[in-house]
């Protein structure tokens, strides 16, 4: 998983902006796995069933995160749709979504999982980062209530976003990015304006967060 280079396609990317000297280095990991996908259905599953399914995929990510941290990685990038798969409708994806806060709230879900309602997935990702002292980049779904009288507000009263999140080595949410260029993703909405999201790391690098395919990422 951690090598001098990684030739693969990963749908969550973080491009690092480097200002380095010969001694200014870090170790990063990029991970991809065959995602466990739910059975095809046109009827939404329960929230409990959605969480059960996502936790199975997080179990896989947990092992990868632990392995990466044990090998000295300071940051790990995980795949797009890695928690629940793809091929959803707006209705069937909804039980998998959580309300993801603006990072400016300075929130560590692992320590305060109920601060913003039903957020067990965010709490678990935060704990994986905190317990392994590693930055974790993950892809999950965000839901944001909207005014039903607004012309762009969907019929169910929520905007639904394909979203990247980053938790630092203390488990704090430090970045959130809503994907703008959707590709065959009718379950999600594009944000009104494209976002430029960056975050800093404790090992002295600034990262640009996006959702696209990246290849031959130097580690």
Secondary structure, DSSP 4 states (H G I P E B T S, - for coil): ---SEE---BSSEEEEE----TT----EEE-------PPP-SSPPPHHHHHHHHHHHHHHHHHHHHHHHHTT-SEEE--TTTTT-S---HHHHGGG-B-PPPGGG---TTT-TTTTSS-HHHHHHHHHHHHHT-EEEEEEEEEEE--TTSTTS-TTSEEEEEEEEEE-TTS-EEEEEE--S-SS-TT----SS---EEEE-TTS-EEEEE-S-B-SEE-
